[in-house]
């Protein structure tokens, strides 16, 4: 336990340094950029992750970050994936701002992305409130919580089955996940040219922009309507969080509605996305002629985090897949893409964002939380231990190579701070309990 405490303090020190570098506190905004060098903006689900980490640094700042985010609701009710705030921190990156100018069609006139993110920020709000007990804070953010969740429930059930759909792969947060490729017309990331996969996102974005991001029209076009696992799992969990917060401020009717919807979504996810033969979950796409994307990734395990699923299926996810050496259980944990899926892939895939040999700390965190809540303490601790060792050795990076644990792409990236919460849950909370 003493070594764990030392690791926690080391990670806390690095987090304070990295978060200080990425902190924005001006013009009425308070938030952290994922990377001031490469992503100098306010990003929605990133702020959720930041708030979780900030609980261990400064709980008041964690609350402020979420309050800033929930104030960014646009007229149709959604919280944008990215917002180019009118702050010096955003303006002082000339090259990045030039590239944004080239891709200005990605944003509306206020610098807000048309995309949404998985609403992990609602779950983060629950965690912050459990620490502070600040009912007045919940009241202040409640309209933002309600509008953002109601947008998903009212506007994005495009299959009419109770699950929600994304309109673009970037809305999953897992941009080039192999699960998304078939719906983009990239038949296999093993055989397609890299350019096809890389350009598919911008081309689709332009298509959606030409149609004004009108959900009904995009459903009619049916070019990319995708029931993504990450989005639906996080939405289920966030509805549970909203129900808890609603009860705390005496919004009992709304809380009951969200809790019931979470149960319904979990039942539908179990009924539609579970593959009994494979023993895991797969997403589907095409609202006119539904098709499954039967490619395993760590997303196939994420219903562990949702809760409300059938218990025996959790055991199959862990025993048949997560702990299987030919899939996810290697020297470095947890590879987003299992080893057997990557066997024989094209060279360009190997270091590609989400498509290749990568470990993402936010995905590890979701899995660890789900494991702990479903009784898999030893497995959760092993993933947390190996994740902490990797982060302490390599530093904070956007992702890590699942073959050797090396940090990849953008350094001084904020997500690895989630290891603070992994340690707290896996060791300190259990010790106190």
Long-range contacts (C-beta under 8 A, 24 or more apart in sequence): 1-427, 1-431, 4-423, 4-427, 4-428, 7-388, 7-392, 7-423, 8-420, 8-423, 8-424, 8-428, 10-392, 11-388, 11-391, 11-392, 11-417, 11-419, 11-420, 11-423, 12-56, 12-57, 12-420, 14-395, 14-396, 15-53, 15-56, 15-57, 15-396, 15-417, 15-420, 16-57, 18-396, 18-412, 18-413, 18-414, 18-417, 19-50, 19-53, 19-54, 19-57, 19-414, 19-417, 21-412, 22-412, 22-414, 24-85, 24-87, 24-89, 24-90, 26-87, 26-88, 26-89, 27-85, 27-86, 27-87, 29-68, 29-85, 29-87, 30-61, 30-64, 30-65, 30-67, 30-68, 31-65, 31-68, 31-69, 31-85, 32-65, 32-414, 33-89, 33-414, 34-413, 34-414, 34-415, 35-398, 35-410, 35-411, 35-412, 35-413, 35-414, 36-89, 36-93, 36-412, 37-93, 37-410, 37-411, 37-412, 38-96, 38-410, 39-410, 40-89, 40-90, 40-92, 40-93, 40-96, 41-82, 41-83, 41-84, 41-85, 41-90, 42-68, 42-69, 42-72, 42-82, 42-83, 42-85, 43-81, 43-82, 43-83, 43-117, 44-69, 44-72, 44-79, 44-80, 44-81, 44-82, 44-116, 44-117, 44-119, 44-121, 45-81, 45-117, 45-118, 45-119, 45-120, 45-121, 45-173, 46-414, 46-415, 47-121, 47-124, 48-119, 48-120, 48-121, 48-122, 48-123, 48-124, 49-120, 49-124, 49-362, 49-365, 49-414, 49-415, 49-417, 49-418, 50-414, 50-417, 51-121, 51-124, 51-125, 51-127, 51-128, 52-124, 52-127, 52-365, 52-418, 52-421, 53-414, 53-417, 53-418, 53-420, 53-421, 55-127, 55-128, 55-131, 55-421, 56-420, 56-421, 56-424, 59-128, 59-131, 59-132, 62-124, 62-128, 63-128, 63-132, 63-134, 63-137, 66-121, 66-124, 66-125, 66-128, 66-141, 67-137, 67-140, 67-141, 69-121, 69-144, 70-121, 70-125, 70-141, 70-143, 70-144, 70-145, 70-148, 71-144, 72-112, 72-144, 73-143, 73-144, 73-147, 73-148, 74-108, 74-112, 76-151, 76-155, 77-147, 77-148, 77-150, 77-151, 77-154, 77-155, 78-116, 78-147, 78-148, 78-151, 78-152, 78-155, 79-116, 79-117, 79-119, 79-121, 79-144, 79-148, 80-112, 80-113, 80-114, 80-115, 80-116, 81-113, 81-115, 81-116, 81-117, 81-170, 81-171, 82-107, 82-112, 82-113, 82-115, 83-111, 83-112, 83-113, 84-111, 84-112, 85-111, 86-111, 103-202, 105-205, 105-206, 105-209, 106-205, 106-209, 114-208, 114-209, 114-213, 115-168, 115-170, 115-171, 116-151, 116-152, 116-166, 116-171, 117-171, 117-173, 118-171, 118-172, 118-173, 118-230, 118-231, 118-234, 118-235, 119-148, 119-149, 119-152, 119-234, 119-235, 119-238, 120-234, 120-238, 121-148, 121-238, 122-148, 122-149, 122-238, 122-239, 122-241, 122-242, 123-234, 123-237, 123-238, 123-241, 125-241, 125-245, 126-241, 126-244, 126-245, 129-245, 129-248, 135-248, 135-249, 138-245, 138-248, 138-249, 139-249, 142-245, 142-246, 142-249, 142-251, 145-242, 145-245, 146-242, 146-254, 149-235, 149-238, 149-239, 149-242, 149-258, 152-235, 153-261, 155-215, 156-215, 158-215, 158-219, 158-225, 158-287, 159-225, 159-227, 159-284, 159-287, 159-290, 161-268, 161-272, 162-261, 162-264, 162-265, 162-268, 163-227, 163-232, 163-265, 163-268, 163-269, 163-272, 164-227, 164-231, 164-232, 164-235, 165-225, 165-226, 165-227, 165-228, 165-287, 166-224, 166-226, 166-228, 166-231, 167-208, 167-213, 167-215, 167-218, 167-224, 167-225, 167-226, 168-201, 168-204, 168-205, 168-208, 168-224, 169-200, 169-201, 169-204, 169-224, 169-226, 170-201, 170-205, 171-228, 171-231, 172-226, 172-228, 172-230, 172-231, 173-230, 173-231, 174-230, 174-297, 174-299, 174-336, 174-354, 175-201, 175-353, 175-354, 176-201, 176-352, 176-353, 176-354, 176-355, 177-297, 177-299, 177-336, 177-354, 177-355, 178-295, 178-297, 178-337, 178-341, 178-355, 179-228, 179-229, 179-282, 179-283, 179-293, 179-295, 179-297, 179-299, 180-226, 180-228, 180-293, 181-293, 181-295, 182-285, 182-291, 182-293, 182-295, 183-224, 183-226, 183-285, 183-286, 183-291, 183-293, 184-224, 189-345, 189-346, 189-349, 189-355, 190-344, 190-345, 190-346, 190-349, 191-346, 192-346, 194-346, 194-348, 194-349, 194-352, 197-352, 197-355, 219-287, 222-286, 222-287, 222-288, 224-285, 225-285, 225-286, 225-287, 226-283, 226-284, 226-285, 227-272, 227-273, 227-283, 227-284, 227-285, 228-283, 228-299, 229-269, 229-273, 229-281, 229-282, 229-283, 229-299, 229-300, 229-302, 229-303, 230-299, 230-302, 232-265, 232-269, 232-306, 233-269, 233-302, 233-303, 233-305, 233-306, 233-366, 234-305, 234-366, 235-265, 236-262, 236-265, 236-266, 236-269, 236-306, 236-307, 236-308, 237-262, 237-305, 237-306, 237-307, 239-265, 240-307, 240-308, 262-308, 263-308, 266-306, 266-307, 266-308, 266-309, 267-308, 269-303, 269-306, 269-309, 270-303, 270-309, 270-310, 270-313, 274-313, 279-313, 279-316, 279-317, 279-320, 279-321, 280-316, 280-317, 280-320, 280-321, 295-341, 296-321, 296-327, 296-337, 296-338, 296-340, 296-341, 297-336, 297-337, 297-338, 297-341, 298-328, 298-334, 298-335, 298-336, 298-337, 298-360, 298-363, 298-367, 299-363, 301-328, 301-367, 301-370, 302-363, 302-366, 302-367, 302-370, 303-370, 304-366, 304-367, 304-370, 304-371, 304-374, 305-366, 305-367, 305-369, 305-370, 306-370, 307-370, 307-373, 311-374, 314-370, 314-374, 314-376, 318-371, 318-376, 318-379, 322-367, 322-379, 323-379, 330-402, 331-405, 332-359, 332-386, 332-390, 332-400, 332-401, 332-402, 332-403, 332-404, 332-405, 333-359, 333-364, 333-382, 333-383, 333-386, 333-387, 334-359, 334-363, 334-364, 334-367, 334-383, 335-359, 335-402, 336-360, 336-363, 336-399, 336-402, 337-402, 351-401, 351-408, 353-399, 353-409, 357-401, 357-402, 357-403, 358-399, 358-400, 358-401, 358-402, 358-408, 359-387, 359-390, 359-399, 359-400, 359-401, 359-402, 359-405, 360-399, 360-415, 361-387, 361-391, 361-399, 361-400, 361-415, 361-416, 361-418, 361-419, 362-415, 362-418, 364-418, 364-422, 365-418, 365-419, 365-421, 365-422, 368-422, 368-425, 368-426, 369-425, 372-425, 372-426, 377-426, 377-430, 380-425, 380-426, 381-426, 381-427, 383-422, 384-419, 384-422, 384-423, 384-425, 384-426, 387-419, 387-422, 388-419, 388-422, 388-423, 391-416, 391-419
